[in-house]
């Protein structure tokens, strides 16, 4: 679907220097005034990590330097932020109390994750082309090493035999099972979901294309990967949108899988249910203000990008609120504090400067009770706890190649109360 016609657009820079702002969205009322203009209501934020000037103290007192490398959250709201500094990668772990640990990472460097997910023991999985696992102590290990250019093996049953081109999504389910969204982006294009357990790997969704099979939506197998009828088996659909698929999330109802134009839910019985279904995109209204419904999610079509170097999609579930959030790809919007989508609530000069310098980012939508609504613009990445959504944004205040010119912050954006 189209973006905000009233906001200036900008293309995302490839991963260069900047300030990363992590925005946590949680359950409070959002609309308050920051000026005398009643049409100019900001999304209010509270800083959780970064945005400060100190090297020690609570999370919101700290100045966090380094390039963004990944963002995750545990169900209890503990936030995990990965940054790349001059001396290597660091994992910042911030509890709701504000207590923050800075943990150097060994065995992993120069990684930027598409998605991260936190296990119950505090280990963090990062989908960053390869699949990585970082222990609570900061020790990193590669779980899946991609093998682009070789014969893909999406039907393999062991990790040692498994070959895919890119891991873009990861989610750890409530039962501790680890699922990945992976893409074969050469030869027989396809997007898949696999379950990983030690050296065992199992295909959960998607299938390889047959010889000469059409990859267009006129093919029923492709169409059913976006808007599946009841009873459609997850392993019967063909998802060729390899640059716009693969992001995952989960709740008690199953797995949510981004499949190009749409999002489907993989149910516990192995069937699919449509979630964002691209049925009637013309029925979706232009977004005007945060959380104002624009139509049915089943009618919406998610905007796509043309290459993997353009802004990518995201997907996150707030299980405690029964809400799903996703980002559109391709176009970005700037500034994030324009009119009703300004970010308000910053208290200190350093916080205000950080927000004012944030650059163009993606548009985030919410699906709640089957209805679609815009939330925020200026996002670079999203993740969620049970009741809060965390959004990454960025800006730069110097040499883009110098990690010291990157700063990081985590803020909480107040959500409307649930009815």
N, C-alpha and C positions, 0 to 999 in steps of 0.2 A: 504494500500500500504506500501511498505517498506520504511525505513528511510534512512538517509545518511550513506552509507556504509563506507565513509571515516572518519566519526566521531566516537570517542569512546562512548559507551553507558553505562548507569548506571541505575539501578532501583531507582525509587523515594523512599525516606524515608517516612514512615508514618508521620503524621503531628507532626514534632518535631521542635526544635529551628532553627533559621536561620535569614538571612537578606532577606527582601522582596524587590525586585526591581520592580517597576511598570513602564512598558515601554509604552509610548504613541506613536503610529505610525500615522503620519500625512503627508500632501501632500507637500513634497519637494523632490528634487533629492537626492539619497542616496549614490552614489558611490564616495568616496574620499579616498585618500591614507593616510595611517598611517605608512608606511614603504617604503623602496625602492623596495620591492617585488610587482610587478604589479598584481600578482595573490592573494594578501593578502589585499583585500579591506574590511574595516569594515562596519558594519551598524552604521551610526553615530547617536548619541543620545544627547539630551539636557535635563538636569535635571529640573524638574518642582517642585517636592516635595521631601524633604529628601536628603540624601547624604551630608548634611552639618554638622556643629558642634555646631550650636547655639540653644538656647531654644526659641528665639523670632526672628521675621524678616519675610522676604518673604519665600515662600515655599521651594525654592532651597537652602536656608541658614540653614534650620532646620535639626536637627538630630531627626529622628522619631523612637522611640523605641516601641517594642511590637510585638507579634505574629500576623501574617496575619489573618484577619477574613472575608474579603470581599472587592470587588472592583466594583464600578459602575461609570457611567459617564452620565451626562445630555447631550442633543443634542448640547448645547452651549459650551461644553468642560469643564464644571465644574466637577471636579473629586471628588469622595467620596471614601475614604479609611477607612476600619475598622481594628482596631488593638486590640489585647488583651494584656493588661498590668497587672502589679501586683495589681493595684487598680481597675480593671474592664475594660470593653470595651470602646473604644473611636472611634468617627467618625471624620475623618479629611476631611474638605471641602475646596478645593483649586480652586480658580477662575483662569481664564487665565492670569489675571494681576499679579498673584502670591500671592494675599491676601489669607491667610489661617486661618481657624478657627479650634480649637480643642474642640470637644463637647463630654463630658462624656455621656454615654448611661445608662439610667435607665431601668430596667426590662428585660435585656438580657445580658447574660454572657456566655463565653466559646463556642461561636458559630463560625463555619467556613462555609461560604456560598459557594455553588457550582456556583451560579450565583446571581447577583444583578441587579436591574433595578430601574431607577429614574423616579418618576412621575413629572408632570409639577409644582406641588406645593412644590417640594423639598423633599417630602417623599421618602424613599428608601425601596424597597422590597428585602428581602433576601431569596433565596431558600437554606435552610440549614437543610435538612430532613423535618423539619416543614417549614411553610411559615411565615416570620416575616415582620412587617412594622415598620420602624423607622421614627418618625416625624423630621422636620428640627431642632427642639429643643432637639432631642436626646431621646425622650420617645419611648420605644419599646413596641409593642403589637403583640401577636401571632395571626395570621389570620387563619391558618389551623394547627391543631395538628394531627400528623399522628397516626394511630391506628393499627400498625402491629400486626398480630396474630388474629385479628377479621375478620369477613366476609367482604371482600372488597365490596364497593358500588360505582363503577365508574359511574353508571347511576343515582346517587342521584341528586336531584335538589336543596337541601339546604346544606349549609356548616355544619350545626349541624348534618345532617345525613350522611355526606360524610366520607368515610373511604378509605385511601390509605396508602401505606407503606413508601413512600419517595417522597418528592418534590425536584427535582434536577434542574428544570429550571423555570425562570420567565422572562416575558417581559411586559412592559407597552407600548401599542400601541399608535400611534399618537392621537387617539381619547380618550385616557385616560383609555381604557379597560385594565384590568389586566388578563394575561394568565399565567397558570402554566403548566409545564411538570412534570407529576407524574408517579410513578411506583408502581405496585403491584408485590412484589417480593416473594410472598409465594402463595401456592395454584395455582390459575389460573393466571399465569404470564402475565403481559401486561403493555405496556407503553401508556400513554394517554396525551391529551392536554385538559385542562378545562379552561373556562372563569369564573372569580370570580367577583361578584358584590354584596358587602354587604354580606348578608347571602344566596344569590342566587349563585348557581354554575351550569354550563352548560357544558356538554360534547361537545367538538369541534372536536376531532380526536381520532382514535383508538377504538377498541372494545374488549370485553372479549372473550377468546377462548371458543369454544363450547366443550361439553364433548367429550373426545377422539380425539380432533382435533390436527393435526400435527403442531408443532411449527417450522418446518424446512422450508427452502426457497423453497422447492418443492411445498409447499402449496401456491396457487395463492394469497391468502389474505396476507401472509407474504411477498411474493415477491413484491406485489403491494405497500407495505409500504416502499420499498427501491427505486423501479423504476416503478412508477405508469404510466399506459397508460392514454391517454387523457380521461377525464370524470370520473376518479376514485374518488369516494366519500371518504372524509377523515374519516368518521365514519364507513367505510366498511373494513378498513385495520387492520391487526393484527400485532402488534409489540412486540415480545416476548423478545427482547434484553434488558432486564431491567437494566443491568449494563453498557450499552453503548448507552442509549437513554435518551431523555427528555430535553435536552438543547434547548432553544428557542431564537429567536430574531425576529425583525419585521421591516418592512418598508412600504411604501405606496402600495406595491404590495401584501402584506399579511404577514403571519407568516412563519418563517423558523424553522423546527423541525428536530432534529437529531434522526434518527431511526436505530441505529446500524451501519450497513455498509454504510449507505447513509444519505443524507439530502434531505428533500422534502419541497416544499413551499405549505402552506395551503392558497388557493386563497380565495377571498372574497365571491365566490359563493359556498364554501364548498367542492370544488374539490381539488385534489392534482396535483402538477407538480413536476417532478424529477429535482433535482439540482446537487447533487452528487449521481450518480446512480448505481455504481458498475457494469456497463454493460460489460466492457472489461478491467479488471485491468492490464492485460499484456501489454496493449497499453501505459501505463503510464511509462515515463522514470524516472530513478533515478535523484533526485534533485542534482544540482551542485552549483548554485549560487543563491542569493536572486532574486526573481521576474523573474526568467527565466522559461518560460512556459514548463511544462512537459507533457502536453496532455490535453484532454478534461475532464472537471469535471464530465461529465456524465459517463465516463469510469472508474473513480477512485472508489476504495473501501477503506473506512476509517478503519484503524487498530483498533482492539478492544482489551479490556483487559479482563482478566478472572474473576476478583473479584472486588468488589467496593472499596477495599483498595488500588488497584493499581492506577496509574495515570489516571485521568478521562478526558473526552472530554470537549470541550468548543465550543461556537458558538457566533458570533457577526457580525452585519451588519453595514457598514459605509454607511448610507443612502445618504449622500451627494456625495459619489463617486460611488454608485451602485456596491459595493464590499461586498463579504461575506468572513469572516475569520473563520477557525475552527482549532482545534488541534487534532492530533492523540493521541491515548492512548496506554498504555502498556509500550513501551520502551521510554527511555529518553536519552538525548544527553548532553555530557560534553566534553570540556568546551564550553560555548556559544560564546567565542571569538576566536574560532579556524578558521584559514584561512579566507575565504570570509565571514564567519559568526561571526567574532569577533565584539564586540561592541566597537566602537571608539567614540571619541568626548568628553570624560570626561576632565574636566579642573583642578580640585583640587585634592590634595592627598587623601582626604577622599572619593571623588567620584571614583577615580581610584581603591582604595582599595576595595570599595564596589563591583565594577564590577568584579574585579579580583577574588574575593572570591565567586562569584555567583556559584551555584551548578547546577547539571544536571536538565534539564527541557524538556518540550515537544516541538515538532516540530509544527509550525503554518503554515498553507497553506492559500492562497488567491484564491478566485474564482472571476474573472473579465471577462466579455464578454464571459462567458462559458469556459474559459481557467483556468487551475490550475497551481499555481506557489508556491514554498516554499518562506517563508518570514524570519523566525528567529527561532533559537533553544534556549532552556534554559528557556522556559516559564512555569509558574505554572498555570496561569489563564488569561483570556482575557475579555475585555468589550470594548464598543465603544461609542463615540459621533458621530455627523453627519459626521465628516471628520477625526477622529483620532481613532486609535486602541491602547488600553492600555493593557499591558502584565505584569503579575506578575511573578517575579523570586525570588529566595531566597538563602541565605548562612548563615553561623553561625560563630561566633567568640568567643564562650565560652560554658558554660554549657547550653545544649539544653533545660533544664527545667526551666531556668530562663528567664522571658520575657525581662529583661534588656539586654540580649545578642542578642536580635533580633533588627534589624534596618530596616527601611522602606524607600524606595525612589520611586519617580515617574519620569520617563524620557520619552522623546519624541523621537521616531525613525523616521527619515526622509523617507517618501515614494516617489516613483517616481511621477513626474508630470503627470496628466491625459492628454491624447492626445486630 
